[in-house]
Amino acid sequence: MSKGAKKQRERIGAGEDVIDFDSFEPDYEHACDTCGETPTVTAVKDGEVIYSPGLCGPCCWGMAECLDPATW
């Protein structure tokens, strides 16, 4: 995982709209809004989902290998 991706694991957003979270977790109950694949990406803090873009890994990060949640 690149240094940039590691930093992104801890913060989402830009400017003043930065969200701190503990980890990315897969959501197998919802399909991607763009392509229909599962799982979709969620950001979790203290055991609660705090951010859900409605996208699978590849649609969220633009890399095919991100379909596997282990790469998040």
MODELLER restraints for C-alpha pairs under 7 A, 6 or more apart:
rsr = mdl.restraints
at = mdl.atoms
rsr.add(forms.Gaussian(group=physical.xy_distance, feature=features.Distance(at['CA:9:A'], at['CA:23:A']), mean=6.37, stdev=0.5))
rsr.add(forms.Gaussian(group=physical.xy_distance, feature=features.Distance(at['CA:10:A'], at['CA:20:A']), mean=5.91, stdev=0.5))
rsr.add(forms.Gaussian(group=physical.xy_distance, feature=features.Distance(at['CA:10:A'], at['CA:21:A']), mean=5.76, stdev=0.5))
rsr.add(forms.Gaussian(group=physical.xy_distance, feature=features.Distance(at['CA:10:A'], at['CA:22:A']), mean=6.56, stdev=0.5))
rsr.add(forms.Gaussian(group=physical.xy_distance, feature=features.Distance(at['CA:11:A'], at['CA:18:A']), mean=6.24, stdev=0.5))
rsr.add(forms.Gaussian(group=physical.xy_distance, feature=features.Distance(at['CA:11:A'], at['CA:19:A']), mean=5.56, stdev=0.5))
rsr.add(forms.Gaussian(group=physical.xy_distance, feature=features.Distance(at['CA:11:A'], at['CA:20:A']), mean=4.92, stdev=0.5))
rsr.add(forms.Gaussian(group=physical.xy_distance, feature=features.Distance(at['CA:11:A'], at['CA:21:A']), mean=6.54, stdev=0.5))
rsr.add(forms.Gaussian(group=physical.xy_distance, feature=features.Distance(at['CA:12:A'], at['CA:18:A']), mean=5.47, stdev=0.5))
rsr.add(forms.Gaussian(group=physical.xy_distance, feature=features.Distance(at['CA:12:A'], at['CA:19:A']), mean=5.14, stdev=0.5))
rsr.add(forms.Gaussian(group=physical.xy_distance, feature=features.Distance(at['CA:12:A'], at['CA:20:A']), mean=6.79, stdev=0.5))
rsr.add(forms.Gaussian(group=physical.xy_distance, feature=features.Distance(at['CA:13:A'], at['CA:19:A']), mean=6.34, stdev=0.5))
rsr.add(forms.Gaussian(group=physical.xy_distance, feature=features.Distance(at['CA:21:A'], at['CA:43:A']), mean=6.30, stdev=0.5))
rsr.add(forms.Gaussian(group=physical.xy_distance, feature=features.Distance(at['CA:21:A'], at['CA:44:A']), mean=5.75, stdev=0.5))
rsr.add(forms.Gaussian(group=physical.xy_distance, feature=features.Distance(at['CA:21:A'], at['CA:45:A']), mean=4.68, stdev=0.5))
rsr.add(forms.Gaussian(group=physical.xy_distance, feature=features.Distance(at['CA:22:A'], at['CA:44:A']), mean=5.73, stdev=0.5))
rsr.add(forms.Gaussian(group=physical.xy_distance, feature=features.Distance(at['CA:22:A'], at['CA:45:A']), mean=4.84, stdev=0.5))
rsr.add(forms.Gaussian(group=physical.xy_distance, feature=features.Distance(at['CA:23:A'], at['CA:43:A']), mean=5.82, stdev=0.5))
rsr.add(forms.Gaussian(group=physical.xy_distance, feature=features.Distance(at['CA:23:A'], at['CA:44:A']), mean=5.45, stdev=0.5))
rsr.add(forms.Gaussian(group=physical.xy_distance, feature=features.Distance(at['CA:23:A'], at['CA:45:A']), mean=6.99, stdev=0.5))
rsr.add(forms.Gaussian(group=physical.xy_distance, feature=features.Distance(at['CA:24:A'], at['CA:41:A']), mean=6.51, stdev=0.5))
rsr.add(forms.Gaussian(group=physical.xy_distance, feature=features.Distance(at['CA:24:A'], at['CA:42:A']), mean=5.53, stdev=0.5))
rsr.add(forms.Gaussian(group=physical.xy_distance, feature=features.Distance(at['CA:24:A'], at['CA:43:A']), mean=4.54, stdev=0.5))
rsr.add(forms.Gaussian(group=physical.xy_distance, feature=features.Distance(at['CA:24:A'], at['CA:44:A']), mean=6.12, stdev=0.5))
rsr.add(forms.Gaussian(group=physical.xy_distance, feature=features.Distance(at['CA:24:A'], at['CA:72:A']), mean=6.41, stdev=0.5))
rsr.add(forms.Gaussian(group=physical.xy_distance, feature=features.Distance(at['CA:25:A'], at['CA:41:A']), mean=6.15, stdev=0.5))
rsr.add(forms.Gaussian(group=physical.xy_distance, feature=features.Distance(at['CA:25:A'], at['CA:42:A']), mean=5.30, stdev=0.5))
rsr.add(forms.Gaussian(group=physical.xy_distance, feature=features.Distance(at['CA:25:A'], at['CA:43:A']), mean=6.21, stdev=0.5))
rsr.add(forms.Gaussian(group=physical.xy_distance, feature=features.Distance(at['CA:25:A'], at['CA:44:A']), mean=6.74, stdev=0.5))
rsr.add(forms.Gaussian(group=physical.xy_distance, feature=features.Distance(at['CA:26:A'], at['CA:39:A']), mean=5.39, stdev=0.5))
rsr.add(forms.Gaussian(group=physical.xy_distance, feature=features.Distance(at['CA:26:A'], at['CA:40:A']), mean=5.67, stdev=0.5))
rsr.add(forms.Gaussian(group=physical.xy_distance, feature=features.Distance(at['CA:26:A'], at['CA:41:A']), mean=5.25, stdev=0.5))
rsr.add(forms.Gaussian(group=physical.xy_distance, feature=features.Distance(at['CA:26:A'], at['CA:42:A']), mean=6.21, stdev=0.5))
rsr.add(forms.Gaussian(group=physical.xy_distance, feature=features.Distance(at['CA:26:A'], at['CA:69:A']), mean=6.22, stdev=0.5))
rsr.add(forms.Gaussian(group=physical.xy_distance, feature=features.Distance(at['CA:27:A'], at['CA:39:A']), mean=5.08, stdev=0.5))
rsr.add(forms.Gaussian(group=physical.xy_distance, feature=features.Distance(at['CA:27:A'], at['CA:40:A']), mean=5.06, stdev=0.5))
rsr.add(forms.Gaussian(group=physical.xy_distance, feature=features.Distance(at['CA:27:A'], at['CA:41:A']), mean=6.25, stdev=0.5))
rsr.add(forms.Gaussian(group=physical.xy_distance, feature=features.Distance(at['CA:27:A'], at['CA:42:A']), mean=6.63, stdev=0.5))
rsr.add(forms.Gaussian(group=physical.xy_distance, feature=features.Distance(at['CA:28:A'], at['CA:38:A']), mean=5.74, stdev=0.5))
rsr.add(forms.Gaussian(group=physical.xy_distance, feature=features.Distance(at['CA:28:A'], at['CA:39:A']), mean=4.45, stdev=0.5))
rsr.add(forms.Gaussian(group=physical.xy_distance, feature=features.Distance(at['CA:28:A'], at['CA:40:A']), mean=6.62, stdev=0.5))
rsr.add(forms.Gaussian(group=physical.xy_distance, feature=features.Distance(at['CA:30:A'], at['CA:38:A']), mean=6.72, stdev=0.5))
rsr.add(forms.Gaussian(group=physical.xy_distance, feature=features.Distance(at['CA:30:A'], at['CA:39:A']), mean=6.89, stdev=0.5))
rsr.add(forms.Gaussian(group=physical.xy_distance, feature=features.Distance(at['CA:30:A'], at['CA:40:A']), mean=6.47, stdev=0.5))
rsr.add(forms.Gaussian(group=physical.xy_distance, feature=features.Distance(at['CA:31:A'], at['CA:37:A']), mean=5.37, stdev=0.5))
rsr.add(forms.Gaussian(group=physical.xy_distance, feature=features.Distance(at['CA:31:A'], at['CA:38:A']), mean=4.97, stdev=0.5))
rsr.add(forms.Gaussian(group=physical.xy_distance, feature=features.Distance(at['CA:31:A'], at['CA:39:A']), mean=6.53, stdev=0.5))
rsr.add(forms.Gaussian(group=physical.xy_distance, feature=features.Distance(at['CA:31:A'], at['CA:40:A']), mean=6.31, stdev=0.5))
rsr.add(forms.Gaussian(group=physical.xy_distance, feature=features.Distance(at['CA:32:A'], at['CA:38:A']), mean=6.22, stdev=0.5))
rsr.add(forms.Gaussian(group=physical.xy_distance, feature=features.Distance(at['CA:32:A'], at['CA:40:A']), mean=5.80, stdev=0.5))
rsr.add(forms.Gaussian(group=physical.xy_distance, feature=features.Distance(at['CA:32:A'], at['CA:54:A']), mean=5.55, stdev=0.5))
rsr.add(forms.Gaussian(group=physical.xy_distance, feature=features.Distance(at['CA:32:A'], at['CA:55:A']), mean=4.49, stdev=0.5))
rsr.add(forms.Gaussian(group=physical.xy_distance, feature=features.Distance(at['CA:32:A'], at['CA:56:A']), mean=5.19, stdev=0.5))
rsr.add(forms.Gaussian(group=physical.xy_distance, feature=features.Distance(at['CA:33:A'], at['CA:54:A']), mean=5.64, stdev=0.5))
rsr.add(forms.Gaussian(group=physical.xy_distance, feature=features.Distance(at['CA:33:A'], at['CA:55:A']), mean=5.87, stdev=0.5))
rsr.add(forms.Gaussian(group=physical.xy_distance, feature=features.Distance(at['CA:34:A'], at['CA:55:A']), mean=6.73, stdev=0.5))
rsr.add(forms.Gaussian(group=physical.xy_distance, feature=features.Distance(at['CA:37:A'], at['CA:56:A']), mean=6.32, stdev=0.5))
rsr.add(forms.Gaussian(group=physical.xy_distance, feature=features.Distance(at['CA:38:A'], at['CA:56:A']), mean=6.13, stdev=0.5))
rsr.add(forms.Gaussian(group=physical.xy_distance, feature=features.Distance(at['CA:39:A'], at['CA:56:A']), mean=5.82, stdev=0.5))
rsr.add(forms.Gaussian(group=physical.xy_distance, feature=features.Distance(at['CA:40:A'], at['CA:54:A']), mean=6.12, stdev=0.5))
rsr.add(forms.Gaussian(group=physical.xy_distance, feature=features.Distance(at['CA:40:A'], at['CA:55:A']), mean=5.15, stdev=0.5))
rsr.add(forms.Gaussian(group=physical.xy_distance, feature=features.Distance(at['CA:40:A'], at['CA:56:A']), mean=4.01, stdev=0.5))
rsr.add(forms.Gaussian(group=physical.xy_distance, feature=features.Distance(at['CA:40:A'], at['CA:57:A']), mean=6.51, stdev=0.5))
rsr.add(forms.Gaussian(group=physical.xy_distance, feature=features.Distance(at['CA:41:A'], at['CA:52:A']), mean=6.36, stdev=0.5))
rsr.add(forms.Gaussian(group=physical.xy_distance, feature=features.Distance(at['CA:41:A'], at['CA:53:A']), mean=6.87, stdev=0.5))
rsr.add(forms.Gaussian(group=physical.xy_distance, feature=features.Distance(at['CA:41:A'], at['CA:54:A']), mean=6.94, stdev=0.5))
rsr.add(forms.Gaussian(group=physical.xy_distance, feature=features.Distance(at['CA:41:A'], at['CA:55:A']), mean=6.07, stdev=0.5))
rsr.add(forms.Gaussian(group=physical.xy_distance, feature=features.Distance(at['CA:41:A'], at['CA:56:A']), mean=5.62, stdev=0.5))
rsr.add(forms.Gaussian(group=physical.xy_distance, feature=features.Distance(at['CA:41:A'], at['CA:57:A']), mean=6.12, stdev=0.5))
rsr.add(forms.Gaussian(group=physical.xy_distance, feature=features.Distance(at['CA:42:A'], at['CA:49:A']), mean=6.36, stdev=0.5))
rsr.add(forms.Gaussian(group=physical.xy_distance, feature=features.Distance(at['CA:42:A'], at['CA:51:A']), mean=5.70, stdev=0.5))
rsr.add(forms.Gaussian(group=physical.xy_distance, feature=features.Distance(at['CA:42:A'], at['CA:52:A']), mean=4.56, stdev=0.5))
rsr.add(forms.Gaussian(group=physical.xy_distance, feature=features.Distance(at['CA:43:A'], at['CA:49:A']), mean=5.74, stdev=0.5))
rsr.add(forms.Gaussian(group=physical.xy_distance, feature=features.Distance(at['CA:43:A'], at['CA:50:A']), mean=5.84, stdev=0.5))
rsr.add(forms.Gaussian(group=physical.xy_distance, feature=features.Distance(at['CA:43:A'], at['CA:51:A']), mean=5.03, stdev=0.5))
rsr.add(forms.Gaussian(group=physical.xy_distance, feature=features.Distance(at['CA:43:A'], at['CA:52:A']), mean=6.47, stdev=0.5))
rsr.add(forms.Gaussian(group=physical.xy_distance, feature=features.Distance(at['CA:44:A'], at['CA:50:A']), mean=5.65, stdev=0.5))
rsr.add(forms.Gaussian(group=physical.xy_distance, feature=features.Distance(at['CA:56:A'], at['CA:67:A']), mean=6.77, stdev=0.5))
rsr.add(forms.Gaussian(group=physical.xy_distance, feature=features.Distance(at['CA:57:A'], at['CA:66:A']), mean=4.67, stdev=0.5))
rsr.add(forms.Gaussian(group=physical.xy_distance, feature=features.Distance(at['CA:57:A'], at['CA:67:A']), mean=5.03, stdev=0.5))
rsr.add(forms.Gaussian(group=physical.xy_distance, feature=features.Distance(at['CA:58:A'], at['CA:64:A']), mean=4.98, stdev=0.5))
rsr.add(forms.Gaussian(group=physical.xy_distance, feature=features.Distance(at['CA:58:A'], at['CA:65:A']), mean=6.98, stdev=0.5))
rsr.add(forms.Gaussian(group=physical.xy_distance, feature=features.Distance(at['CA:58:A'], at['CA:66:A']), mean=5.06, stdev=0.5))
rsr.add(forms.Gaussian(group=physical.xy_distance, feature=features.Distance(at['CA:58:A'], at['CA:67:A']), mean=5.59, stdev=0.5))
rsr.add(forms.Gaussian(group=physical.xy_distance, feature=features.Distance(at['CA:66:A'], at['CA:72:A']), mean=6.53, stdev=0.5))
